[in-house]
């Protein structure tokens, strides 16, 4: 924090660029792609406290889903999707077995991770102390609701992993909520936060902000363009002491997915460690999330996800990372469901995934934070998926650049 009245600016960034191969029965997919984000934060003293301005941006609308290939009948072929006019469009995301969440060309994404929006965070926070009590208020045009653990891209336990957790939409997907007001109070190691926010996921236009006048309601994929309506809420209690942290949170989301017009009650809990083991830096996160789908106050079904991920700096140049997950998902039958249609069949599948990865730091011509990495993910599923997917495996080979490899992960 700045000690005077001038602005103090800090930056953080994480870039992956590499090859993604998804091996599964009947259809192997691969892509050249880049997962990335950059953020800047400014801080200055204002009155009795500090004002912070935060901005976070991603180039994924242009670096994800553009160079995707699959095995065709006559060899590798580019993969496209077709819009309602029959025009070929690049695939709508990064190939990832069993990943779901959001949509592309009016269809729910399945086996694809959506690109993050160009604008991932634009907001301001004011913090001040009153004796032992610390207060916080903030507002974001785009920003994080007070729900779930720290978003995966900011967790030290996940920053070397280019894949998004399969449980992302059960835990921390509200990190890009378009319209948020929040407040919090803390005493010692304990903090309590609450927020009101717009519950809908970002629309398919990845380069706009849905709640501004520049949002075109008539355009395909812009169903979320409905102005500033803070129709959802969340509450989070957290504890932090030394290398340890924990949180429990819950919230009510108003119809987050347009194709499944149901309200959602989300519950999460997590424990994190960001310290050292035998003098080597170690970060671990264990988390649980559950999404309860609600219609007119009636609970229809609940989907849960469990996650453990880790990142161990085994030596100055070598890092071993991994992630283990178990999630319940709707893979078969996921589609567009009219509001109020309650009696259509539901098919839920259990998916277990284990990722093991390695990064080698490779300082090159004075560059810091540059690393060469690779990982493999194994999947084990309930029997209903085996006939269609077999036992999928996923591979990544990538170059990672971090703005400051020694800096701690950003924490909201």
N, C-alpha and C positions, 0 to 999 in steps of 0.2 A: 504494500500500500504506500501511496505517496504521503510524505509527512507535511507537505505544504499545499498551496493552492494551485499549483500547476498540474497538468495532466501527466500521468505515468502510463505508458502504453506497453503492453505485452502481446506476443503472438504465439500461436501454437499451430501445428499442422501435422498431418499424416497422409502420405501418399503410397499407394500400392500400384504397381504396373506389372502385369504378368499374364500367364497362361492358366486357364481354368478348364479342367477336363472332368466331365461327369460320365461315369461308366455305369450303365444300367441295361437291363434286358430290352431288346428291340430297338433302343434308341440311345446311342452315345452322342453327347453334345460337348462341344468345346468352344471356348471364346478367348479372344485377346481383349483385355479390359483393364480399367483402372478404377479402384475404389479410392476416394480421396476427400479431404476436407481441410479447410484453413480457417482460423479464427483470429480475431483481434479484440482486445479488451482495453478500455481506457478507464482510469480511475483518478479521482481528485477529491480533495476535501471540499465539502459544501456544508456550511453551518456546523452543527455538532457531529456530523457523520461523514460518510464517504459515498459518492455517487459513482457507479460503474456503468459503462456503456459496453454492450457485447454485440459482436457481429460474427456470424459463422456462415461459410459458403462452401458449396461443392460443385465440382465440374462433372459430376456423374450423369447429368442429363445428356452429355455429349460423349462420355467415356464408358458407359455401360449399355450393353444391348446392341451395339453397332456391328461388331465383328463376331457373330455367332454362327457356328457350323454344326452340321450333324451328318451322320452316315446315311446317304441316300442309296437308292437301288444301284446307282452307277458310280458310287464313290462319294466323297465329301461334298456337301452342298450347303450354300448359305441358307440360313433360316430366316423367314420373314413371317409377319402376321399381316392379315388383310383387314382393312377398316370397313365400315358399313358401305362405302362406295366401291369396294373392290380394289382399292389402291394398296400396293405393297408397302409395308412399313417395317423398319428394323424391329427385331424382337424387343419386347418391352422390359427386359431386365437381364440380370446376371444369372446364368443357369446354376441352379442349386436344387438337388433332389429334395423333395418334400417341403420346400419353402412355400409359404402362402402369405397373403396380406396385400391389400390394395388391388388395383385393377389396371388393365391396359386394353384399349380399344373395346371398351364396354364389356369386358370379360374379366372375372377374377383371375389373378395370377396364381398359377400352380407350377411348382418346380422352377420358379424364377424369383429372384430377389429384386424388388423394384429399385430403380435409382433414387437416391435422395434428392430433394429439391435444391435448386440453386441457392435459395435463401433458407438456411437451416436455423438461423437465430438472428433476431434483430430486437433488442430490448434494453431496458435500463433497470438497475437495482440500486436502492438506497439503503444503507446500513448505518445504524447508530447504537451506541451503548447508553444504558441508564443504570449506573452501578454495575451489579453482577449480571443484569439482564441485557441481552442483545436483541435488537429488533431489526427486521428486514421487511421492506415492501418493494414490489417490482411490477412491471408491466412489459409485455412483449407483443410486438406485431407478429412475430414468429418466435416460439421459444418452448421451454420445457414446463409441463405441468408438474406439480409436486406429487408424482406417482411413480413408484418403482425405484429400483436401484439406479445408480449413475448409469447413463446410457452407455451401451457397449463400446462405442468408439472412443470414449473417454476413460474407460476402466483400464488401469495398469495391467490387469489380468488378461485383457483382450487386445491390446494395441498392436501386437505383432500378428494377429490373426485376420486375414482378409475376408473371412466368411462372417455373415450375420448369423447370430444364433437362431435356430429354428423356433425357439420360445420367445423371440423378440416381441411379437404382438400379444404376448401374455404378460409382459413385464414392463418394458421401457419404451414402447413405440410412441408414447405421448411426448417424446423429447422434441418433436417438431409439431407443435400445436399452433394453429394460426389464430391467435387471439388468446392471451393469457393475462390474468391479473392474479397476484400472489402476495402472501404475507407470511411472516414467521416470527417466532420468538424462541430464544435459546437461553438456557441457564447452565453454565458449566459444560458438561459433555452432552447434554440433552437438548434437542431442538424439536419444535413442532411447527409444521408448515401447512398451509391450506391454499387452494387455488380454485378459481373459476376459469373455465376455458371452453373453447369450441371443440366439441367431441369428435367431429368428422375428420377422417383421415384426409391428407392432402389429395387434391384431384389429380387427374392424369397429365395436366399441364405442369411440368416440372420447373418452369422458369418464371412463373408468376407468383403473386401472393393472393390467395383466394378472397381475402376480406377487403381488398382495395377496389376502387372504381375501375381499375384496369382489368378486372376479371370479367371475362366474356361468358355470361350465363348460357348463351345459345350454342356455344361450341361443344362438340362431342368431348366427353371426358371431363367436363367442368361442372358436374352436378353439385360439387361442393361449394360452388360460387354463390353464396347466399348472404353475404354481408356478415357483419360482426354480431354473432349471437353466442353469448357465453352460456351455453346450455348444459354444461357438465361441471362436475366438481371433484375434488380429490383432497385427501388429508394424508400427511406422512409424519410419522414420528421417527427420529433418528438419534443415534448415539455414536460418539467418536472419541476414542482415547488412544493415543499413541498410534501404533500401526493398525489397530482394530477399529472396525466400524460395523454398524448394523442399522437396518431400517425395517419398518413395517408400514404398509400404506394400503389405502383403498380408495375407490372412487366410483362414480357413476358416469358412464360415457353415453351420450345421446347418439344413437345410430352411427357408430364409427364407420361402418361400411355401407355404401349406398345399395349394394347388391344383396345385402342381408339386413333389411331395415328393422333391426332389433336393438334395443338398448342393451348395454353391457355393464355389469358390475365386475370390477377388476380388483383382485386382492393380490398383494405381493409381500414377500419377506425375503431378506437377504442378509448375509454376513460376509464381510470382507476383511482381508489381511493384506497390508501393503508395507512390508518391512524387509526382513532378512532372515535367512536360514543358514547357519554356519558361515556368516559374514557375506553370503551371496544374496543379492536382491531377489525377493520372492513376492509375487502378488497372487492372491487366490480369492475367488468369489464363489460363494454357494448361494443359489437363489431359487425361489419357487414363485410361480405366478398362476393364477386361475382366472379364467374369463367365464362369467356366468351370463348367459344370454336370456334377456327378459323381454316379454311382450305383455303390455298392460298389467304390469306387476306380477305376472306369472313366470316363474323360472322354468324355461324349456329344457336347457341342457347346460353343462359346464365342461370346459376344456382346461386341462392343467398342463403345466410344464415344469420340469426340474432341470437345473443347470449347475455344473461345477466346472470352472475354468481356471487355468493357472498359467503363469509366466515366470520362469526361473532363469535368471542370468547366471548360467553355470560358470562362466568366466568372463573376462573383459570383452571377449569377442564372440561368445557363443551363448545363445538363448534357446531354451527348450520350452515350448508352449503346448497347450492342449485344451480340449473342451469335451466334456461328457454331458449328454442331454437325454432326457426321456420326455416325450410330448405325446399328447392325444390330439389328433387332428382329423378334420374332415377332408379327405383327398378325393374319394369318389362321391359324387353328388354335390360338390361345391359348385354353386352356380348362382344365377339371378333368381331370387325368390321374392314374389310379390308380398307386400305388407299384409299381415294377417293370415297368411297361408301356414297353418300350424301342423297339418297332418301329412306333409310329404315325408318320405322315408329319409332317415339319417344314417350315414355309415361312418363310424368313427374308427380310426386306426391308431394303434400304438406304434411309435417310431422311436428307436434308440439310436443314438449317433455318438461316435467317439472319434475325435480329431487329435492327431499327434503331429507336431510341427517343429521346425528348426530354423533359426535365423543366424547367419554368420555376418558379423559386422565387417564391412569392407571399406575403410576410409580410402578415398580416391581423390587425388589432386586437391587435397585440403578439405574435401567435403566431409562433414560430420553427420551422423545419423543415417548413413547409407548402409543397408543390409541386403543380403541375398538369402532368400528363404524358400522353403518347400514344406508341404504338408500332405497328409492323406487322411481321409475320413471314411470310416467303416459304418455301415448301417445294419441294424437288425430290426425287423418289423413284424407286426402281427401277420397271420397267415393270409389274410385277404389281399395284401399287397404283393405277396411273393410271386404269384403267377404273372403279374404285370411288370414288376420291377426287378425280380430276382433279388440279389443281395448287392445293392449299389455301392460303389466306391467313388470317391471324389478326390481329385488331385489338384494342387496348386503349385506353381513355380513362379516366383515373383521377385521383383526388386522393390524394397521398401525404403522410403526416405522420410525421416522425421525431422521437424524443425530443430528440436533440441532433444537428443536421445537421453540426456540426463535429467530432463525436466519431468516433474510429476504429471500424471494425467490430470486433465482439467476436471474439476468437480463443480457441478452446478450448486 
